Amino acid sequence: MASVDHSIEKHVKAYEPSFETMVPTPFVKFMRTCILWQIIRFIIINIKMLLVVKKSH
């Protein structure tokens, strides 16, 4: 089995600017974990699906 060099991984840090990824804001983190907001979004998505199905029949 070939050995793998993990020395580069020791220098990599999460959310480093070189990754150019979006970091969620505290508000976004709150909205992702808020049960009340998730229930509201669930209802809205279901209403949209019902409208699409109603238009197709």
PQR file with spaces between the fields and no chain letter, atoms N, CA, C, O and H, PARSE charges and radii, in Angstrom:
ATOM       1  N    MET     1       0.851   -1.180    0.000 -0.4000 1.5000
ATOM       2  CA   MET     1       0.000    0.000    0.000 -0.0000 2.0000
ATOM       3  C    MET     1       0.890    1.235    0.000  0.5500 1.7000
ATOM       4  O    MET     1       1.877    1.285    0.735 -0.5500 1.4000
ATOM       5  N    ALA     2       0.557    2.224   -0.810 -0.4000 1.5000
ATOM       6  CA   ALA     2       1.363    3.434   -0.925 -0.0000 2.0000
ATOM       7  C    ALA     2       1.126    4.341    0.270  0.5500 1.7000
ATOM       8  O    ALA     2       0.008    4.448    0.774 -0.5500 1.4000
ATOM       9  H    ALA     2      -0.245    2.184   -1.406  0.4000 1.0000
ATOM      10  N    SER     3       2.195    4.993    0.718 -0.4000 1.5000
ATOM      11  CA   SER     3       2.032    5.913    1.841 -0.0000 2.0000
ATOM      12  C    SER     3       1.567    7.268    1.303  0.5500 1.7000
ATOM      13  O    SER     3       1.963    7.688    0.216 -0.5500 1.4000
ATOM      14  H    SER     3       3.103    4.906    0.309  0.4000 1.0000
ATOM      15  N    VAL     4       0.732    7.934    2.072 -0.4000 1.5000
ATOM      16  CA   VAL     4       0.170    9.223    1.675 -0.0000 2.0000
ATOM      17  C    VAL     4       0.768   10.294    2.564  0.5500 1.7000
ATOM      18  O    VAL     4       0.849   10.129    3.781 -0.5500 1.4000
ATOM      19  H    VAL     4       0.410    7.593    2.955  0.4000 1.0000
ATOM      20  N    ASP     5       1.184   11.390    1.956 -0.4000 1.5000
ATOM      21  CA   ASP     5       1.786   12.496    2.702 -0.0000 2.0000
ATOM      22  C    ASP     5       0.682   13.427    3.193  0.5500 1.7000
ATOM      23  O    ASP     5       0.010   14.070    2.386 -0.5500 1.4000
ATOM      24  H    ASP     5       1.118   11.524    0.968  0.4000 1.0000
ATOM      25  N    HIS     6       0.493   13.504    4.504 -0.4000 1.5000
ATOM      26  CA   HIS     6      -0.542   14.357    5.098 -0.0000 2.0000
ATOM      27  C    HIS     6       0.041   15.645    5.671  0.5500 1.7000
ATOM      28  O    HIS     6      -0.648   16.352    6.407 -0.5500 1.4000
ATOM      29  H    HIS     6       1.039   12.982    5.159  0.4000 1.0000
ATOM      30  N    SER     7       1.279   15.961    5.353 -0.4000 1.5000
ATOM      31  CA   SER     7       1.910   17.149    5.929 -0.0000 2.0000
ATOM      32  C    SER     7       1.237   18.436    5.453  0.5500 1.7000
ATOM      33  O    SER     7       1.216   19.423    6.188 -0.5500 1.4000
ATOM      34  H    SER     7       1.838   15.386    4.756  0.4000 1.0000
ATOM      35  N    ILE     8       0.688   18.443    4.236 -0.4000 1.5000
ATOM      36  CA   ILE     8       0.023   19.654    3.728 -0.0000 2.0000
ATOM      37  C    ILE     8      -1.263   19.918    4.509  0.5500 1.7000
ATOM      38  O    ILE     8      -1.598   21.073    4.772 -0.5500 1.4000
ATOM      39  H    ILE     8       0.706   17.641    3.638  0.4000 1.0000
ATOM      40  N    GLU     9      -1.985   18.864    4.882 -0.4000 1.5000
ATOM      41  CA   GLU     9      -3.264   19.028    5.577 -0.0000 2.0000
ATOM      42  C    GLU     9      -3.108   19.678    6.949  0.5500 1.7000
ATOM      43  O    GLU     9      -4.062   20.264    7.460 -0.5500 1.4000
ATOM      44  H    GLU     9      -1.713   17.926    4.669  0.4000 1.0000
ATOM      45  N    LYS    10      -1.935   19.588    7.549 -0.4000 1.5000
ATOM      46  CA   LYS    10      -1.724   20.185    8.871 -0.0000 2.0000
ATOM      47  C    LYS    10      -1.762   21.703    8.811  0.5500 1.7000
ATOM      48  O    LYS    10      -2.036   22.352    9.821 -0.5500 1.4000
ATOM      49  H    LYS    10      -1.160   19.113    7.133  0.4000 1.0000
ATOM      50  N    HIS    11      -1.492   22.285    7.639 -0.4000 1.5000
ATOM      51  CA   HIS    11      -1.441   23.736    7.502 -0.0000 2.0000
ATOM      52  C    HIS    11      -2.742   24.335    7.000  0.5500 1.7000
ATOM      53  O    HIS    11      -2.867   25.558    6.924 -0.5500 1.4000
ATOM      54  H    HIS    11      -1.269   21.758    6.818  0.4000 1.0000
ATOM      55  N    VAL    12      -3.701   23.511    6.660 -0.4000 1.5000
ATOM      56  CA   VAL    12      -4.977   23.996    6.134 -0.0000 2.0000
ATOM      57  C    VAL    12      -5.904   24.325    7.300  0.5500 1.7000
ATOM      58  O    VAL    12      -6.082   23.518    8.213 -0.5500 1.4000
ATOM      59  H    VAL    12      -3.599   22.518    6.722  0.4000 1.0000
ATOM      60  N    LYS    13      -6.490   25.517    7.257 -0.4000 1.5000
ATOM      61  CA   LYS    13      -7.417   25.933    8.309 -0.0000 2.0000
ATOM      62  C    LYS    13      -8.781   26.177    7.686  0.5500 1.7000
ATOM      63  O    LYS    13      -8.873   26.669    6.561 -0.5500 1.4000
ATOM      64  H    LYS    13      -6.345   26.172    6.516  0.4000 1.0000
ATOM      65  N    ALA    14      -9.838   25.836    8.409 -0.4000 1.5000
ATOM      66  CA   ALA    14     -11.199   26.039    7.923 -0.0000 2.0000
ATOM      67  C    ALA    14     -11.500   27.527    7.795  0.5500 1.7000
ATOM      68  O    ALA    14     -11.028   28.336    8.594 -0.5500 1.4000
ATOM      69  H    ALA    14      -9.763   25.437    9.323  0.4000 1.0000
ATOM      70  N    TYR    15     -12.281   27.877    6.793 -0.4000 1.5000
ATOM      71  CA   TYR    15     -12.714   29.247    6.522 -0.0000 2.0000
ATOM      72  C    TYR    15     -11.538   30.193    6.276  0.5500 1.7000
ATOM      73  O    TYR    15     -11.621   31.381    6.587 -0.5500 1.4000
ATOM      74  H    TYR    15     -12.665   27.220    6.144  0.4000 1.0000
ATOM      75  N    GLU    16     -10.472   29.683    5.733 -0.4000 1.5000
ATOM      76  CA   GLU    16      -9.341   30.521    5.368 -0.0000 2.0000
ATOM      77  C    GLU    16      -9.728   31.318    4.119  0.5500 1.7000
ATOM      78  O    GLU    16     -10.432   30.783    3.262 -0.5500 1.4000
ATOM      79  H    GLU    16     -10.404   28.718    5.480  0.4000 1.0000
ATOM      80  N    PRO    17      -9.297   32.571    3.984 -0.5600 1.5000
ATOM      81  CA   PRO    17      -9.699   33.377    2.826  0.2800 2.0000
ATOM      82  C    PRO    17      -9.345   32.755    1.477  0.5500 1.7000
ATOM      83  O    PRO    17     -10.001   33.041    0.475 -0.5500 1.4000
ATOM      84  N    SER    18      -8.331   31.921    1.440 -0.4000 1.5000
ATOM      85  CA   SER    18      -7.936   31.333    0.162 -0.0000 2.0000
ATOM      86  C    SER    18      -8.974   30.338   -0.372  0.5500 1.7000
ATOM      87  O    SER    18      -8.949   30.005   -1.557 -0.5500 1.4000
ATOM      88  H    SER    18      -7.799   31.689    2.254  0.4000 1.0000
ATOM      89  N    PHE    19      -9.871   29.866    0.469 -0.4000 1.5000
ATOM      90  CA   PHE    19     -10.905   28.932    0.017 -0.0000 2.0000
ATOM      91  C    PHE    19     -12.022   29.646   -0.739  0.5500 1.7000
ATOM      92  O    PHE    19     -12.713   29.027   -1.547 -0.5500 1.4000
ATOM      93  H    PHE    19      -9.892   30.136    1.432  0.4000 1.0000
ATOM      94  N    GLU    20     -12.205   30.929   -0.487 -0.4000 1.5000
ATOM      95  CA   GLU    20     -13.224   31.747   -1.136 -0.0000 2.0000
ATOM      96  C    GLU    20     -14.622   31.158   -1.001  0.5500 1.7000
ATOM      97  O    GLU    20     -15.413   31.212   -1.942 -0.5500 1.4000
ATOM      98  H    GLU    20     -11.643   31.432    0.170  0.4000 1.0000
ATOM      99  N    THR    21     -14.925   30.603    0.149 -0.4000 1.5000
ATOM     100  CA   THR    21     -16.263   30.087    0.400 -0.0000 2.0000
ATOM     101  C    THR    21     -17.038   31.084    1.250  0.5500 1.7000
ATOM     102  O    THR    21     -16.457   31.891    1.977 -0.5500 1.4000
ATOM     103  H    THR    21     -14.282   30.559    0.914  0.4000 1.0000
ATOM     104  N    MET    22     -18.349   31.011    1.144 -0.4000 1.5000
ATOM     105  CA   MET    22     -19.188   31.892    1.952 -0.0000 2.0000
ATOM     106  C    MET    22     -19.300   31.330    3.361  0.5500 1.7000
ATOM     107  O    MET    22     -19.528   30.133    3.538 -0.5500 1.4000
ATOM     108  H    MET    22     -18.821   30.356    0.554  0.4000 1.0000
ATOM     109  N    VAL    23     -19.144   32.172    4.347 -0.4000 1.5000
ATOM     110  CA   VAL    23     -19.288   31.784    5.747 -0.0000 2.0000
ATOM     111  C    VAL    23     -20.639   32.302    6.208  0.5500 1.7000
ATOM     112  O    VAL    23     -20.922   33.492    6.070 -0.5500 1.4000
ATOM     113  H    VAL    23     -18.958   33.144    4.203  0.4000 1.0000
ATOM     114  N    PRO    24     -21.487   31.418    6.760 -0.5600 1.5000
ATOM     115  CA   PRO    24     -22.822   31.875    7.162  0.2800 2.0000
ATOM     116  C    PRO    24     -22.760   32.896    8.296  0.5500 1.7000
ATOM     117  O    PRO    24     -21.955   32.781    9.220 -0.5500 1.4000
ATOM     118  N    THR    25     -23.620   33.881    8.199 -0.4000 1.5000
ATOM     119  CA   THR    25     -23.709   34.907    9.236 -0.0000 2.0000
ATOM     120  C    THR    25     -24.471   34.330   10.429  0.5500 1.7000
ATOM     121  O    THR    25     -25.126   33.296   10.301 -0.5500 1.4000
ATOM     122  H    THR    25     -24.274   33.975    7.449  0.4000 1.0000
ATOM     123  N    PRO    26     -24.393   34.982   11.574 -0.5600 1.5000
ATOM     124  CA   PRO    26     -25.168   34.501   12.724  0.2800 2.0000
ATOM     125  C    PRO    26     -26.672   34.430   12.450  0.5500 1.7000
ATOM     126  O    PRO    26     -27.354   33.533   12.946 -0.5500 1.4000
ATOM     127  N    PHE    27     -27.190   35.385   11.654 -0.4000 1.5000
ATOM     128  CA   PHE    27     -28.620   35.367   11.322 -0.0000 2.0000
ATOM     129  C    PHE    27     -28.961   34.138   10.482  0.5500 1.7000
ATOM     130  O    PHE    27     -29.984   33.494   10.711 -0.5500 1.4000
ATOM     131  H    PHE    27     -26.636   36.114   11.251  0.4000 1.0000
ATOM     132  N    VAL    28     -28.120   33.817    9.527 -0.4000 1.5000
ATOM     133  CA   VAL    28     -28.353   32.648    8.669 -0.0000 2.0000
ATOM     134  C    VAL    28     -28.301   31.371    9.509  0.5500 1.7000
ATOM     135  O    VAL    28     -29.121   30.472    9.324 -0.5500 1.4000
ATOM     136  H    VAL    28     -27.288   34.340    9.341  0.4000 1.0000
ATOM     137  N    LYS    29     -27.346   31.292   10.424 -0.4000 1.5000
ATOM     138  CA   LYS    29     -27.260   30.115   11.301 -0.0000 2.0000
ATOM     139  C    LYS    29     -28.523   29.984   12.138  0.5500 1.7000
ATOM     140  O    LYS    29     -29.027   28.880   12.343 -0.5500 1.4000
ATOM     141  H    LYS    29     -26.680   32.023   10.574  0.4000 1.0000
ATOM     142  N    PHE    30     -29.035   31.119   12.624 -0.4000 1.5000
ATOM     143  CA   PHE    30     -30.262   31.097   13.419 -0.0000 2.0000
ATOM     144  C    PHE    30     -31.440   30.613   12.582  0.5500 1.7000
ATOM     145  O    PHE    30     -32.227   29.783   13.038 -0.5500 1.4000
ATOM     146  H    PHE    30     -28.625   32.016   12.458  0.4000 1.0000
ATOM     147  N    MET    31     -31.564   31.131   11.352 -0.4000 1.5000
ATOM     148  CA   MET    31     -32.689   30.743   10.497 -0.0000 2.0000
ATOM     149  C    MET    31     -32.627   29.270   10.114  0.5500 1.7000
ATOM     150  O    MET    31     -33.666   28.634    9.936 -0.5500 1.4000
ATOM     151  H    MET    31     -30.925   31.805   10.982  0.4000 1.0000
ATOM     152  N    ARG    32     -31.430   28.724    9.985 -0.4000 1.5000
ATOM     153  CA   ARG    32     -31.290   27.311    9.639 -0.0000 2.0000
ATOM     154  C    ARG    32     -31.675   26.400   10.799  0.5500 1.7000
ATOM     155  O    ARG    32     -32.051   25.248   10.580 -0.5500 1.4000
ATOM     156  H    ARG    32     -30.586   29.241   10.130  0.4000 1.0000
ATOM     157  N    THR    33     -31.587   26.890   12.008 -0.4000 1.5000
ATOM     158  CA   THR    33     -31.869   26.046   13.172 -0.0000 2.0000
ATOM     159  C    THR    33     -33.189   26.390   13.860  0.5500 1.7000
ATOM     160  O    THR    33     -33.583   25.711   14.808 -0.5500 1.4000
ATOM     161  H    THR    33     -31.282   27.826   12.186  0.4000 1.0000
ATOM     162  N    CYS    34     -33.875   27.431   13.396 -0.4000 1.5000
ATOM     163  CA   CYS    34     -35.135   27.862   14.014 -0.0000 2.0000
ATOM     164  C    CYS    34     -36.281   26.944   13.557  0.5500 1.7000
ATOM     165  O    CYS    34     -36.619   26.911   12.373 -0.5500 1.4000
ATOM     166  H    CYS    34     -33.555   27.982   12.626  0.4000 1.0000
ATOM     167  N    ILE    35     -36.856   26.223   14.475 -0.4000 1.5000
ATOM     168  CA   ILE    35     -37.919   25.269   14.156 -0.0000 2.0000
ATOM     169  C    ILE    35     -39.151   25.984   13.599  0.5500 1.7000
ATOM     170  O    ILE    35     -39.763   25.504   12.645 -0.5500 1.4000
ATOM     171  H    ILE    35     -36.581   26.250   15.437  0.4000 1.0000
ATOM     172  N    LEU    36     -39.517   27.116   14.179 -0.4000 1.5000
ATOM     173  CA   LEU    36     -40.691   27.858   13.708 -0.0000 2.0000
ATOM     174  C    LEU    36     -40.511   28.274   12.246  0.5500 1.7000
ATOM     175  O    LEU    36     -41.440   28.132   11.449 -0.5500 1.4000
ATOM     176  H    LEU    36     -39.020   27.506   14.954  0.4000 1.0000
ATOM     177  N    TRP    37     -39.334   28.783   11.884 -0.4000 1.5000
ATOM     178  CA   TRP    37     -39.072   29.182   10.496 -0.0000 2.0000
ATOM     179  C    TRP    37     -39.115   27.974    9.566  0.5500 1.7000
ATOM     180  O    TRP    37     -39.612   28.076    8.444 -0.5500 1.4000
ATOM     181  H    TRP    37     -38.581   28.898   12.531  0.4000 1.0000
ATOM     182  N    GLN    38     -38.602   26.835   10.017 -0.4000 1.5000
ATOM     183  CA   GLN    38     -38.612   25.632    9.190 -0.0000 2.0000
ATOM     184  C    GLN    38     -40.047   25.161    8.924  0.5500 1.7000
ATOM     185  O    GLN    38     -40.358   24.703    7.825 -0.5500 1.4000
ATOM     186  H    GLN    38     -38.199   26.752   10.928  0.4000 1.0000
ATOM     187  N    ILE    39     -40.902   25.273    9.911 -0.4000 1.5000
ATOM     188  CA   ILE    39     -42.310   24.891    9.736 -0.0000 2.0000
ATOM     189  C    ILE    39     -42.988   25.822    8.731  0.5500 1.7000
ATOM     190  O    ILE    39     -43.742   25.370    7.869 -0.5500 1.4000
ATOM     191  H    ILE    39     -40.650   25.645   10.804  0.4000 1.0000
ATOM     192  N    ILE    40     -42.716   27.125    8.844 -0.4000 1.5000
ATOM     193  CA   ILE    40     -43.290   28.098    7.905 -0.0000 2.0000
ATOM     194  C    ILE    40     -42.820   27.804    6.490  0.5500 1.7000
ATOM     195  O    ILE    40     -43.631   27.798    5.564 -0.5500 1.4000
ATOM     196  H    ILE    40     -42.103   27.493    9.544  0.4000 1.0000
ATOM     197  N    ARG    41     -41.530   27.561    6.304 -0.4000 1.5000
ATOM     198  CA   ARG    41     -40.996   27.246    4.977 -0.0000 2.0000
ATOM     199  C    ARG    41     -41.603   25.955    4.425  0.5500 1.7000
ATOM     200  O    ARG    41     -41.891   25.860    3.232 -0.5500 1.4000
ATOM     201  H    ARG    41     -40.871   27.566    7.056  0.4000 1.0000
ATOM     202  N    PHE    42     -41.793   24.973    5.289 -0.4000 1.5000
ATOM     203  CA   PHE    42     -42.399   23.709    4.881 -0.0000 2.0000
ATOM     204  C    PHE    42     -43.808   23.948    4.337  0.5500 1.7000
ATOM     205  O    PHE    42     -44.176   23.400    3.298 -0.5500 1.4000
ATOM     206  H    PHE    42     -41.559   25.051    6.259  0.4000 1.0000
ATOM     207  N    ILE    43     -44.588   24.760    5.035 -0.4000 1.5000
ATOM     208  CA   ILE    43     -45.956   25.055    4.611 -0.0000 2.0000
ATOM     209  C    ILE    43     -45.947   25.806    3.277  0.5500 1.7000
ATOM     210  O    ILE    43     -46.735   25.491    2.385 -0.5500 1.4000
ATOM     211  H    ILE    43     -44.289   25.205    5.879  0.4000 1.0000
ATOM     212  N    ILE    44     -45.066   26.789    3.137 -0.4000 1.5000
ATOM     213  CA   ILE    44     -44.987   27.566    1.898 -0.0000 2.0000
ATOM     214  C    ILE    44     -44.625   26.669    0.723  0.5500 1.7000
ATOM     215  O    ILE    44     -45.233   26.773   -0.343 -0.5500 1.4000
ATOM     216  H    ILE    44     -44.426   27.044    3.861  0.4000 1.0000
ATOM     217  N    ILE    45     -43.653   25.799    0.901 -0.4000 1.5000
ATOM     218  CA   ILE    45     -43.237   24.901   -0.179 -0.0000 2.0000
ATOM     219  C    ILE    45     -44.374   23.960   -0.557  0.5500 1.7000
ATOM     220  O    ILE    45     -44.586   23.693   -1.740 -0.5500 1.4000
ATOM     221  H    ILE    45     -43.160   25.715    1.767  0.4000 1.0000
ATOM     222  N    ASN    46     -45.100   23.459    0.423 -0.4000 1.5000
ATOM     223  CA   ASN    46     -46.218   22.564    0.125 -0.0000 2.0000
ATOM     224  C    ASN    46     -47.337   23.287   -0.620  0.5500 1.7000
ATOM     225  O    ASN    46     -47.957   22.709   -1.513 -0.5500 1.4000
ATOM     226  H    ASN    46     -44.927   23.676    1.384  0.4000 1.0000
ATOM     227  N    ILE    47     -47.601   24.529   -0.269 -0.4000 1.5000
ATOM     228  CA   ILE    47     -48.615   25.299   -0.988 -0.0000 2.0000
ATOM     229  C    ILE    47     -48.186   25.501   -2.441  0.5500 1.7000
ATOM     230  O    ILE    47     -49.004   25.384   -3.353 -0.5500 1.4000
ATOM     231  H    ILE    47     -47.098   24.999    0.457  0.4000 1.0000
ATOM     232  N    LYS    48     -46.910   25.803   -2.656 -0.4000 1.5000
ATOM     233  CA   LYS    48     -46.409   25.972   -4.025 -0.0000 2.0000
ATOM     234  C    LYS    48     -46.552   24.675   -4.815  0.5500 1.7000
ATOM     235  O    LYS    48     -46.930   24.702   -5.987 -0.5500 1.4000
ATOM     236  H    LYS    48     -46.245   25.898   -1.915  0.4000 1.0000
ATOM     237  N    MET    49     -46.256   23.552   -4.191 -0.4000 1.5000
ATOM     238  CA   MET    49     -46.389   22.270   -4.879 -0.0000 2.0000
ATOM     239  C    MET    49     -47.844   21.990   -5.219  0.5500 1.7000
ATOM     240  O    MET    49     -48.137   21.495   -6.308 -0.5500 1.4000
ATOM     241  H    MET    49     -45.949   23.530   -3.239  0.4000 1.0000
ATOM     242  N    LEU    50     -48.754   22.294   -4.317 -0.4000 1.5000
ATOM     243  CA   LEU    50     -50.175   22.098   -4.590 -0.0000 2.0000
ATOM     244  C    LEU    50     -50.641   22.942   -5.768  0.5500 1.7000
ATOM     245  O    LEU    50     -51.438   22.481   -6.585 -0.5500 1.4000
ATOM     246  H    LEU    50     -48.517   22.696   -3.433  0.4000 1.0000
ATOM     247  N    LEU    51     -50.153   24.171   -5.861 -0.4000 1.5000
ATOM     248  CA   LEU    51     -50.524   25.035   -6.968 -0.0000 2.0000
ATOM     249  C    LEU    51     -50.010   24.474   -8.295  0.5500 1.7000
ATOM     250  O    LEU    51     -50.719   24.519   -9.301 -0.5500 1.4000
ATOM     251  H    LEU    51     -49.506   24.545   -5.197  0.4000 1.0000
ATOM     252  N    VAL    52     -48.797   23.952   -8.304 -0.4000 1.5000
ATOM     253  CA   VAL    52     -48.233   23.386   -9.526 -0.0000 2.0000
ATOM     254  C    VAL    52     -49.035   22.157   -9.946  0.5500 1.7000
ATOM     255  O    VAL    52     -49.342   21.994  -11.127 -0.5500 1.4000
ATOM     256  H    VAL    52     -48.221   23.916   -7.487  0.4000 1.0000
ATOM     257  N    VAL    53     -49.375   21.297   -9.000 -0.4000 1.5000
ATOM     258  CA   VAL    53     -50.159   20.100   -9.307 -0.0000 2.0000
ATOM     259  C    VAL    53     -51.554   20.486   -9.794  0.5500 1.7000
ATOM     260  O    VAL    53     -52.076   19.882  -10.731 -0.5500 1.4000
ATOM     261  H    VAL    53     -49.126   21.429   -8.040  0.4000 1.0000
ATOM     262  N    LYS    54     -52.153   21.485   -9.164 -0.4000 1.5000
ATOM     263  CA   LYS    54     -53.492   21.940   -9.560 -0.0000 2.0000
ATOM     264  C    LYS    54     -53.485   22.478  -11.003  0.5500 1.7000
ATOM     265  O    LYS    54     -54.429   22.242  -11.757 -0.5500 1.4000
ATOM     266  H    LYS    54     -51.730   21.975   -8.402  0.4000 1.0000
ATOM     267  N    LYS    55     -52.418   23.199  -11.382 -0.4000 1.5000
ATOM     268  CA   LYS    55     -52.332   23.721  -12.745 -0.0000 2.0000
ATOM     269  C    LYS    55     -52.167   22.613  -13.770  0.5500 1.7000
ATOM     270  O    LYS    55     -52.619   22.751  -14.906 -0.5500 1.4000
ATOM     271  H    LYS    55     -51.651   23.390  -10.769  0.4000 1.0000
ATOM     272  N    SER    56     -51.535   21.532  -13.390 -0.4000 1.5000
ATOM     273  CA   SER    56     -51.273   20.469  -14.346 -0.0000 2.0000
ATOM     274  C    SER    56     -52.480   19.537  -14.566  0.5500 1.7000
ATOM     275  O    SER    56     -52.503   18.776  -15.533 -0.5500 1.4000
ATOM     276  H    SER    56     -51.168   21.420  -12.467  0.4000 1.0000
ATOM     277  N    HIS    57     -53.471   19.595  -13.679 -0.4000 1.5000
ATOM     278  CA   HIS    57     -54.637   18.701  -13.836 -0.0000 2.0000
ATOM     279  C    HIS    57     -55.837   19.444  -14.318  0.5500 1.7000
ATOM     280  O    HIS    57     -56.899   18.849  -14.502 -0.5500 1.4000
ATOM     281  H    HIS    57     -53.452   20.214  -12.894  0.4000 1.0000
